[in-house]
């Protein structure tokens, strides 16, 4: 049986299992998934999926899927944060609770949105009005998953920390987060996602940034070789809004991160930073799209990958600048470090420009550790293995230093390169 046939059979079994569970979605999500079921399941014949092998996902048994989670190892700095900080963990019953296992207490400036005001996929279909939603979003849409819908207001910054910990095989978690930032609001959002068992985590994040609003998002995601992470985020930016996102991923058997950003009228800032550490047989895939729909928009994007063993990193960064987006200032850089002859890097930064008054650049590099750098450190009494780790850490530091302070205390990040993460000044 071919891989395509096996994937199709797995998909049909999954849909049958989901159809027997209560709380199935209707409307746009169900219609969207019907299209995927009728022939849009991605194959490696597709340009966007030709490097992505889904076998890690399809090795899950649809009949055994559950939503059990474990208690994350919350650092004390996050358990006892400032008054305008909320820390929440996802429990096995689909509830977002405090580290003490209690319902959240919302500070001034952060409040849940009424259920009747929330339409699943409302931002996603605005950001991608005529496109097919990514696989992670489609799978999330047909799965009864916990929703967290919040409104942020006020000029004083609010901090929100979300954690998901998976330790049992066959877990299937599909949380949805909707954030509506009122004009001038400020939010710092940090994610900690960890999986030490054969499982799938499919977070879906939708964000609407009002005029002058600011969102800083940090994602720290680590997994094991049997775990799959399919993350989708959709961000709608109004003029003078600022969106900063830093994503650090390692360890997963399969990880596919797909952020979509739409500057609805231009005059906004987008900053995207990513670090993928692909060791052993990890496949870490990043596909981003930034669409400028007005003048004077800005983008700064930097994606860095380190591949060792038989690790495989994929980056496809798409920047779209139509004629209406004059005076766009966008830069995109992909830097990669290849440490093994069996590892693999595939990178494709791309600009699609129609406007003629723009300043847009992109580039990509793939390199190895330099012998002269290793020799320099060894000549100072540092062993070759430690010298290699120091150089790897220096390579990653460009992205790690952009993480907010609330993302740094997690023990998993401390162990990323087996070199302690320094405290921020």
RODO-2510 file (C-alpha; in nm, 4 decimals, decimal comma):
residues 425
     n   res          X          Y          Z
     1     x     0,0000     0,0000     0,0000
     2     x     0,1402     0,3419    -0,0972
     3     x     0,1955     0,6197     0,1553
     4     x    -0,0797     0,8244    -0,0092
     5     x    -0,3277     0,5367     0,0234
     6     x    -0,2295     0,4774     0,3851
     7     x    -0,2755     0,8466     0,4654
     8     x    -0,6174     0,8473     0,3014
     9     x    -0,7230     0,5410     0,4984
    10     x    -0,5965     0,6992     0,8221
    11     x    -0,7864     1,0177     0,7462
    12     x    -1,1137     0,8354     0,6846
    13     x    -1,0731     0,6411     1,0077
    14     x    -1,0022     0,9635     1,1956
    15     x    -1,3148     1,1295     1,0561
    16     x    -1,5289     0,8309     1,1497
    17     x    -1,3979     0,8407     1,5063
    18     x    -1,4533     1,2161     1,5335
    19     x    -1,8048     1,1881     1,3924
    20     x    -1,9012     0,9640     1,6839
    21     x    -1,7958     1,2209     1,9440
    22     x    -2,0201     1,4972     2,0728
    23     x    -1,9702     1,8648     2,0032
    24     x    -1,8754     1,8450     1,6392
    25     x    -1,8467     2,1838     1,4635
    26     x    -2,0752     2,3033     1,1898
    27     x    -2,0672     2,5783     0,9325
    28     x    -1,7419     2,7095     0,7904
    29     x    -1,5094     2,4658     0,9639
    30     x    -1,7074     2,1579     0,8635
    31     x    -1,7361     2,2828     0,5060
    32     x    -1,3647     2,3530     0,4964
    33     x    -1,2826     2,0063     0,6194
    34     x    -1,5215     1,8475     0,3711
    35     x    -1,3078     1,9993     0,0978
    36     x    -0,9930     1,8514     0,2502
    37     x    -1,1565     1,5134     0,2788
    38     x    -1,2593     1,5267    -0,0854
    39     x    -0,9067     1,5637    -0,2176
    40     x    -0,7116     1,8421    -0,0480
    41     x    -0,5193     1,6190     0,1920
    42     x    -0,1624     1,7355     0,1266
    43     x     0,0730     1,5174    -0,0706
    44     x     0,4398     1,5546    -0,1483
    45     x     0,3474     1,6412    -0,5049
    46     x     0,2424     1,9804    -0,3721
    47     x     0,5208     2,2402    -0,3680
    48     x     0,4323     2,3416    -0,0121
    49     x     0,4467     1,9817     0,1109
    50     x     0,7162     1,8157    -0,1010
    51     x     0,9635     1,8097     0,1903
    52     x     0,7105     1,7246     0,4632
    53     x     0,6483     1,3618     0,5546
    54     x     0,3267     1,3129     0,7537
    55     x     0,3994     0,9597     0,8703
    56     x     0,4717     1,0783     1,2231
    57     x     0,1118     1,2060     1,2397
    58     x    -0,0520     0,9082     1,0694
    59     x     0,1184     0,6616     1,3038
    60     x    -0,1304     0,7692     1,5695
    61     x    -0,4229     0,5336     1,6241
    62     x    -0,7483     0,7328     1,5731
    63     x    -0,9431     0,4829     1,7836
    64     x    -0,7200     0,5420     2,0891
    65     x    -0,6988     0,9200     2,0846
    66     x    -0,7575     1,1042     2,4119
    67     x    -0,7048     1,4501     2,5595
    68     x    -0,5103     1,3697     2,8750
    69     x    -0,2447     1,6186     2,9814
    70     x     0,0109     1,6473     3,2596
    71     x     0,0942     1,9308     3,4962
    72     x     0,3704     2,1472     3,3491
    73     x     0,6760     2,2226     3,5661
    74     x     0,5866     2,5872     3,6188
    75     x     0,8860     2,8034     3,7160
    76     x     0,8301     3,0005     4,0358
    77     x     0,8796     3,3243     3,8419
    78     x     0,5647     3,2483     3,6435
    79     x     0,3597     3,1066     3,9313
    80     x     0,4006     3,4276     4,1253
    81     x     0,4106     3,6936     3,8556
    82     x     0,2943     4,0546     3,8615
    83     x    -0,0701     4,1433     3,9117
    84     x    -0,1258     4,1903     3,5389
    85     x     0,0072     3,8439     3,4539
    86     x    -0,2118     3,5367     3,4013
    87     x    -0,0654     3,1843     3,3877
    88     x    -0,2870     2,9063     3,2481
    89     x    -0,2368     2,5367     3,1770
    90     x    -0,4537     2,3082     2,9652
    91     x    -0,6003     2,0181     3,1609
    92     x    -0,7285     1,6868     3,0279
    93     x    -1,0940     1,7986     3,0429
    94     x    -1,0382     2,0868     2,8058
    95     x    -1,0191     2,3660     3,0637
    96     x    -0,7638     2,6424     3,0975
    97     x    -0,6753     2,6571     3,4681
    98     x    -0,4193     2,8321     3,6835
    99     x    -0,1040     2,6415     3,7961
   100     x    -0,2947     2,5745     4,1208
   101     x    -0,5731     2,4040     3,9243
   102     x    -0,8230     2,6860     3,9766
   103     x    -1,0278     2,8932     3,7292
   104     x    -0,8370     3,2016     3,6150
   105     x    -0,8701     3,5393     3,7786
   106     x    -0,8682     3,8039     3,5087
   107     x    -0,6794     4,1298     3,5732
   108     x    -0,7968     4,4697     3,4578
   109     x    -0,7530     4,4962     3,0826
   110     x    -0,8017     4,1254     3,0092
   111     x    -1,1467     3,9729     2,9891
   112     x    -1,3158     3,6744     2,8221
   113     x    -1,5269     3,7452     2,5167
   114     x    -1,8936     3,6405     2,5257
   115     x    -1,9463     3,3109     2,3487
   116     x    -2,2132     3,4586     2,1227
   117     x    -1,9600     3,7141     1,9934
   118     x    -1,7120     3,4479     1,8838
   119     x    -1,7223     3,2746     1,5468
   120     x    -1,4618     2,9999     1,4993
   121     x    -1,2262     3,0891     1,2186
   122     x    -1,3407     3,4509     1,1878
   123     x    -0,9859     3,5885     1,1703
   124     x    -0,8459     3,2932     0,9744
   125     x    -1,0954     3,3411     0,6922
   126     x    -1,0244     3,7160     0,6908
   127     x    -0,6505     3,6625     0,6618
   128     x    -0,6966     3,3898     0,3995
   129     x    -1,0272     3,4837     0,2318
   130     x    -0,9820     3,2658    -0,0763
   131     x    -0,7169     3,0195     0,0295
   132     x    -0,7317     2,6722     0,1770
   133     x    -0,6576     2,6718     0,5460
   134     x    -0,3433     2,4810     0,6472
   135     x    -0,3769     2,1211     0,7560
   136     x    -0,3255     2,1986     1,1239
   137     x    -0,6105     2,4512     1,1204
   138     x    -0,8407     2,2086     0,9394
   139     x    -0,7707     1,9271     1,1839
   140     x    -0,8189     2,1703     1,4715
   141     x    -1,1492     2,2831     1,3249
   142     x    -1,3081     1,9391     1,3258
   143     x    -1,1833     1,8463     1,6713
   144     x    -1,3788     1,9377     1,9836
   145     x    -1,1027     2,1446     2,1412
   146     x    -1,0900     2,3967     2,4245
   147     x    -1,1340     2,7606     2,3259
   148     x    -0,9862     3,0628     2,4955
   149     x    -1,1286     3,3904     2,3643
   150     x    -0,9998     3,7101     2,5227
   151     x    -1,0222     4,0835     2,4745
   152     x    -0,7299     4,3068     2,5703
   153     x    -0,7724     4,6772     2,6415
   154     x    -0,5765     4,9612     2,7993
   155     x    -0,2272     5,0961     2,7414
   156     x    -0,0702     4,9080     3,0353
   157     x     0,0874     4,5792     2,9198
   158     x    -0,0761     4,2493     3,0152
   159     x     0,1166     3,9193     3,0341
   160     x    -0,0458     3,5868     2,9440
   161     x     0,1445     3,2565     2,9816
   162     x    -0,0058     2,9357     2,8367
   163     x     0,1357     2,5865     2,8923
   164     x     0,0563     2,2431     2,7477
   165     x     0,2322     1,9284     2,8724
   166     x     0,1752     1,5842     2,7149
   167     x     0,3152     1,2664     2,8721
   168     x     0,0767     0,9906     2,7540
   169     x     0,0759     0,8192     2,4140
   170     x    -0,2080     0,8858     2,1694
   171     x    -0,2944     1,2294     2,3046
   172     x    -0,4690     1,4641     2,0607
   173     x    -0,4944     1,8273     2,1700
   174     x    -0,6440     2,1021     1,9551
   175     x    -0,6704     2,4252     2,1564
   176     x    -0,8025     2,7448     1,9977
   177     x    -0,7053     3,0903     2,1135
   178     x    -0,8700     3,4095     1,9907
   179     x    -0,7238     3,7435     2,0963
   180     x    -0,8844     4,0784     2,0187
   181     x    -0,6613     4,3711     2,1074
   182     x    -0,8432     4,7010     2,1264
   183     x    -0,6741     5,0148     1,9851
   184     x    -0,3605     5,0925     2,1833
   185     x    -0,3701     4,7691     2,3877
   186     x    -0,0509     4,5789     2,4718
   187     x    -0,0119     4,2068     2,5375
   188     x     0,2829     3,9731     2,5932
   189     x     0,1817     3,6132     2,5150
   190     x     0,4123     3,3177     2,5874
   191     x     0,3514     2,9554     2,4951
   192     x     0,5231     2,6525     2,6459
   193     x     0,4326     2,3331     2,4580
   194     x     0,5989     2,0038     2,5490
   195     x     0,5355     1,6425     2,4461
   196     x     0,7312     1,3428     2,5755
   197     x     0,5022     1,0798     2,4206
   198     x     0,3587     0,9823     2,0836
   199     x     0,0953     1,2506     2,0423
   200     x    -0,0323     1,5386     1,8318
   201     x    -0,0707     1,9009     1,9400
   202     x    -0,2546     2,1327     1,6999
   203     x    -0,2828     2,4849     1,8432
   204     x    -0,4744     2,7463     1,6458
   205     x    -0,4209     3,1139     1,7269
   206     x    -0,6266     3,3989     1,5815
   207     x    -0,5377     3,7602     1,6544
   208     x    -0,6991     4,0886     1,5625
   209     x    -0,4816     4,3911     1,6384
   210     x    -0,6567     4,7261     1,6595
   211     x    -0,4985     5,0555     1,5600
   212     x    -0,1756     5,1086     1,7515
   213     x    -0,2045     4,7777     1,9414
   214     x     0,1076     4,5747     2,0252
   215     x     0,1431     4,1993     2,0651
   216     x     0,4634     4,0192     2,1570
   217     x     0,4282     3,6416     2,1190
   218     x     0,6886     3,3832     2,2189
   219     x     0,6580     3,0099     2,1485
   220     x     0,8879     2,7553     2,3157
   221     x     0,7977     2,4096     2,1823
   222     x     0,9882     2,0880     2,2406
   223     x     0,8859     1,7318     2,1696
   224     x     1,0037     1,3743     2,1305
   225     x     1,0604     1,1768     1,8069
   226     x     0,7042     1,0336     1,8103
   227     x     0,5284     1,3676     1,8657
   228     x     0,3691     1,5956     1,6068
   229     x     0,3128     1,9701     1,6332
   230     x     0,0970     2,1408     1,3695
   231     x     0,0644     2,5057     1,4668
   232     x    -0,1366     2,7673     1,2780
   233     x    -0,1650     3,1374     1,3552
   234     x    -0,3567     3,4112     1,1771
   235     x    -0,2879     3,7761     1,2567
   236     x    -0,4882     4,0706     1,1227
   237     x    -0,3041     4,3994     1,1729
   238     x    -0,4540     4,7487     1,1643
   239     x    -0,2415     5,0595     1,0939
   240     x     0,0305     5,1448     1,3468
   241     x    -0,0009     4,8062     1,5143
   242     x     0,3086     4,6035     1,6030
   243     x     0,3343     4,2248     1,6028
   244     x     0,6498     4,0511     1,7285
   245     x     0,6775     3,6735     1,7255
   246     x     0,9679     3,4553     1,8361
   247     x     0,9410     3,0789     1,7878
   248     x     1,1896     2,8228     1,9234
   249     x     1,1267     2,4578     1,8283
   250     x     1,3197     2,1347     1,8739
   251     x     1,2865     1,7603     1,9301
   252     x     0,9592     1,6877     1,7475
   253     x     0,9295     1,4010     1,5060
   254     x     0,7288     1,6429     1,2919
   255     x     0,6701     2,0106     1,3500
   256     x     0,5042     2,2439     1,1016
   257     x     0,4644     2,6080     1,2016
   258     x     0,2443     2,8209     0,9736
   259     x     0,1992     3,1879     1,0672
   260     x    -0,0105     3,4074     0,8360
   261     x     0,0033     3,7841     0,8819
   262     x    -0,2155     4,0357     0,6997
   263     x    -0,1419     4,4066     0,7257
   264     x    -0,4899     4,5173     0,6270
   265     x    -0,4087     4,8803     0,5418
   266     x    -0,0324     4,8896     0,5679
   267     x     0,1498     5,1253     0,8065
   268     x     0,2110     4,8384     1,0503
   269     x     0,5166     4,6537     1,1807
   270     x     0,5738     4,2790     1,1741
   271     x     0,8745     4,1063     1,3312
   272     x     0,9125     3,7292     1,2871
   273     x     1,2028     3,5372     1,4424
   274     x     1,2389     3,1609     1,4384
   275     x     1,4874     2,9031     1,5619
   276     x     1,4617     2,5345     1,4682
   277     x     1,7061     2,2823     1,6193
   278     x     1,6651     1,9603     1,4208
   279     x     1,8605     1,6682     1,5664
   280     x     1,8339     1,2910     1,5210
   281     x     1,5406     1,2426     1,2780
   282     x     1,3424     1,5573     1,3556
   283     x     1,1588     1,7272     1,0703
   284     x     1,1001     2,0920     1,1586
   285     x     0,9048     2,2828     0,8953
   286     x     0,8193     2,6538     0,8870
   287     x     0,5905     2,8112     0,6270
   288     x     0,5128     3,1787     0,6784
   289     x     0,3134     3,4299     0,4764
   290     x     0,3094     3,8065     0,5231
   291     x     0,0662     3,9999     0,3022
   292     x     0,0871     4,3789     0,2719
   293     x    -0,2482     4,5302     0,1806
   294     x    -0,1534     4,8961     0,2126
   295     x     0,1424     5,1366     0,1969
   296     x     0,4395     5,1913     0,4282
   297     x     0,4315     4,8499     0,5983
   298     x     0,7417     4,7011     0,7600
   299     x     0,8685     4,3457     0,8029
   300     x     1,1771     4,2099     0,9723
   301     x     1,2049     3,8324     0,9448
   302     x     1,4938     3,6113     1,0510
   303     x     1,4781     3,2327     1,0571
   304     x     1,7680     3,0235     1,1843
   305     x     1,8025     2,6468     1,1758
   306     x     2,0568     2,4007     1,3103
   307     x     2,0509     2,0480     1,1677
   308     x     2,2485     1,7527     1,3063
   309     x     2,2275     1,3726     1,2835
   310     x     1,9520     1,3078     1,0311
   311     x     1,7609     1,6201     1,1234
   312     x     1,5783     1,8097     0,8516
   313     x     1,4831     2,1774     0,8591
   314     x     1,2519     2,3380     0,6058
   315     x     1,1817     2,7086     0,5684
   316     x     0,9485     2,8693     0,3161
   317     x     0,8914     3,2390     0,3811
   318     x     0,6486     3,4135     0,1485
   319     x     0,6190     3,7933     0,1360
   320     x     0,3486     3,9407    -0,0871
   321     x     0,3688     4,3085    -0,1895
   322     x     0,0880     4,4048    -0,4318
   323     x     0,0690     4,7380    -0,6141
   324     x    -0,1282     4,9012    -0,3332
   325     x     0,1611     4,8394    -0,0915
   326     x     0,3966     5,1166    -0,2047
   327     x     0,6850     5,2172     0,0265
   328     x     0,6948     4,8748     0,1861
   329     x     1,0159     4,8050     0,3797
   330     x     1,0711     4,4298     0,4175
   331     x     1,3772     4,2183     0,4908
   332     x     1,3958     3,8414     0,5168
   333     x     1,6964     3,6271     0,6088
   334     x     1,7374     3,2520     0,6493
   335     x     2,0591     3,1401     0,8270
   336     x     2,1367     2,7711     0,8645
   337     x     2,4038     2,5608     1,0322
   338     x     2,4600     2,2101     0,8951
   339     x     2,6466     1,9788     1,1345
   340     x     2,6147     1,6373     0,9711
   341     x     2,6498     1,4947     0,6221
   342     x     2,3183     1,3142     0,6776
   343     x     2,1307     1,6238     0,7945
   344     x     1,9362     1,8380     0,5506
   345     x     1,8421     2,2021     0,5063
   346     x     1,5799     2,3241     0,2582
   347     x     1,5254     2,6980     0,2582
   348     x     1,3230     2,9218     0,0296
   349     x     1,2778     3,2871     0,1236
   350     x     1,0630     3,4446    -0,1460
   351     x     0,9351     3,7894    -0,2378
   352     x     0,6343     3,8445    -0,4634
   353     x     0,6484     4,2143    -0,5524
   354     x     0,4246     4,4150    -0,7825
   355     x     0,4647     4,7596    -0,6226
   356     x     0,7553     4,9602    -0,7689
   357     x     0,8407     5,1920    -0,4774
   358     x     0,9651     4,9431    -0,2177
   359     x     1,2743     4,8445    -0,0260
   360     x     1,2718     4,4654    -0,0006
   361     x     1,5594     4,2227     0,0516
   362     x     1,5963     3,8540     0,1174
   363     x     1,8774     3,6044     0,1534
   364     x     1,9771     3,2583     0,2693
   365     x     2,3002     3,0995     0,3938
   366     x     2,3986     2,7425     0,4791
   367     x     2,7298     2,6843     0,6546
   368     x     2,9175     2,4441     0,8825
   369     x     3,1229     2,5027     1,1953
   370     x     3,4527     2,6551     1,0937
   371     x     3,7755     2,4752     1,1856
   372     x     3,9540     2,7996     1,2660
   373     x     3,6811     2,8938     1,5174
   374     x     3,7031     2,5517     1,6832
   375     x     4,0824     2,5735     1,6905
   376     x     4,0697     2,9183     1,8497
   377     x     3,8537     2,7933     2,1369
   378     x     4,0592     2,4754     2,1788
   379     x     4,3765     2,6819     2,1979
   380     x     4,2194     2,8511     2,5031
   381     x     4,1828     2,5190     2,6831
   382     x     3,8237     2,4374     2,5792
   383     x     3,7555     2,0801     2,4668
   384     x     3,6389     2,0267     2,1110
   385     x     3,2889     1,9095     2,2124
   386     x     3,2348     2,2051     2,4438
   387     x     3,3757     2,4394     2,1786
   388     x     3,1258     2,3012     1,9283
   389     x     2,8393     2,3582     2,1736
   390     x     2,9533     2,7125     2,2419
   391     x     2,9597     2,7936     1,8713
   392     x     2,6167     2,6378     1,8263
   393     x     2,4870     2,8408     2,1163
   394     x     2,6367     3,1570     1,9703
   395     x     2,4601     3,0803     1,6420
   396     x     2,1258     3,0386     1,8212
   397     x     2,1709     3,3410     2,0442
   398     x     2,0499     3,5861     1,7785
   399     x     1,7023     3,4406     1,8205
   400     x     1,7142     3,3322     2,1854
   401     x     1,7966     3,6830     2,3025
   402     x     1,4726     3,8090     2,1515
   403     x     1,2606     3,5945     2,3836
   404     x     1,0829     3,7920     2,6555
   405     x     1,1843     3,7339     3,0159
   406     x     0,8672     3,5307     3,0829
   407     x     0,9826     3,2629     2,8361
   408     x     1,3322     3,2130     2,9758
   409     x     1,2736     3,0313     3,3104
   410     x     1,1326     2,7090     3,1588
   411     x     1,3662     2,4124     3,2322
   412     x     1,3221     2,2773     2,8777
   413     x     1,4720     2,5922     2,7299
   414     x     1,7564     2,5763     2,9788
   415     x     1,8437     2,2293     2,8447
   416     x     1,8101     2,3131     2,4759
   417     x     2,1802     2,3166     2,4011
   418     x     2,2923     2,1829     2,7406
   419     x     2,4365     2,5235     2,8132
   420     x     2,2541     2,7444     3,0673
   421     x     2,0506     3,0293     2,9229
   422     x     2,1930     3,3521     3,0675
   423     x     1,9719     3,5875     3,2610
   424     x     1,8507     3,8936     3,0771
   425     x     2,0187     4,2184     3,1825
***
